[in-house]
Amino acid sequence: MSYPRSRELGQSLKVLAFVALALLVCVGSTLVVVNARPRLLLGVLGLQHVGPLESSLPPPPEPLQFTGEVQDQVAVVISPRIAQPLLLTPGELGGPIIADTSTPGRTSYLIAVDEVNLNDLLRREGFFALGHSARYRDLQIDLQPAGLVLYGDVHLGLRWHRMGLLLIQQDGALGLSRAGVVLDDELYELPEEGGLLPRLLLPSARGVERARRALTVVGPLPGEARAEAVRIHRHRLEILAQASYPLSSLPDTGWHSLESGVEWREFEVAADPSRPPERLRVVRLDPTLVRFRVRYDPDEPRRVSDWAAEEGVLLAVNGGYFTPRDEGGRTIGLLVSDGERWGQPFSTYTGMFAVTAGDQVSVRWLEQWPYAAEESLAHALQSFPILVKPGGVLGFPAGSGEGAAARRTVVAQDDGGNVLFIVAPRGYLSLPELAATLTGSDLRIDVALNLDGGASTGMWMMSGDARLEIDSFVPVPSVIIVERP
């Protein structure tokens, strides 16, 4: 390289260095000015000053009018963030829970939440954690008449500034629209072309509307209730949610006593108008008057009718899930028969039918009542999912998965301690539909556990002149047997 060209290159590098230094000085100066007077940033972004926030809010809405019975808890899901029902009490909400079931086939809830408890709930469930980034942090909702402000600490380069995004209800509608940016209790109107600041600094504002649309009340009353009306007051939120649920298209048989401790019933439900109705068969058993056992033989699996043909068997139903026959047909999950154990225990989202060495019988949700290896179990069988959680709360709402209709088998326990075996043999119910049906029925179910279904579903009972013969389509390696003492 020649010397003149080297000198030219050196001069070019000096020019570039000077330009870069000038840019750094400009950027640094801008950061200092913006952090000293953050309102300048709002002007640069095209936001126009409107005035004090207080004077810019809509008139306060009228409270929702509602009559019904006071509830001591409510179960909600906000899918997919909260997919499993979350039990909430009036103390956790800071307001009453009122429900109305006076109209057959319809349930209505009025739920009131105060601002402090709303923020605590969202923070506890991790909603605000989703909004944290290098640009903003410490999100909080400030409820205002007919709207709310989503506040966050926004990073402007040198330090954090508290700013908010105002969302307004239009004429009592469910949706919320962006109305402006709040800084120091002053409102700045968003430009007509965009709302750059919310997208740049507070993108989690979009999650407020998504959470509102996904909110579903799934208990303790029948049906899955969606928000029909929302009223936002200063520091308080009201939600009116309504659900419709199927009523039996045919009168059911009612309970028939077959022998001491054994009752039988059938009734019909039409969960989906596009499918024929399902007819549920239910056997209710007094655990003090009969005896329960779990039988297991993976080497010689049998149809439910063959298991029931053994001497002394009053009733037999198929057990839990198992591996394919070419993989040994072994139990999936813990199984205990006559004190001997097979399989590996499930995690806490599942359930268990259990009989202790003292003949105490339970249907358990393992999240609430976990399995312990030192338990003295004579018989047990684990399966999934929990269809009804303890207290009669819907345990498997729509959106949880397994939306296909199929044959079903359920073991449950009612609020009086009776054990119920339920089959849906026609194959017209999905798991969420079955869960909703059981929760909304008058069976008084406290907890219900799904067993293996499809081709495995079977219930075989012989009691006096009564016979219930629903056989499995395939051999099964495990069954729950009911015997007379």
Secondary structure, 3 states (H helix, E strand, C coil): CCHHHHHHHHHHHHHHHHHHHHHHHHHHHHHHHHHHCCHHHHHHCCCEEEEEHHHHCCCCCCCCCCCCEECCCEEEEECCCEEEEEEECHHHHCCCEEEECCCCCEEEEEEEEEHHHHHHHHHHCCCHHHHCCCCEEEEEEEEECCEEEEEEEEECCCCEEEEEEEEEECCCCCCEEEEEEEECCEEEECCCCCCHHHHHHCCCHHHHHHHHHHEEEEECCCCCEEEEEEEEECCEEEEEEEEECCCCCCCCCCCEEEECCEEEEEEEECCCCCCCCEEEEEEEECCCCCEEEEEECCCCCECHHHHHCCCCEEEEEECCCECCHHHCCCECCCEEECCEEECCCCCCCCEEEEEECCCCEEEEECCCCCCCCCCCEEEEEEECCEEEECCCEECCCCCCCCCCCEEEEEEEEECCCCEEEEEEEEEEECHHHHHHHHHHCCCCEEEEEECCCHHHCCEEEEECCEEEEECCCCCECEEEEEECC
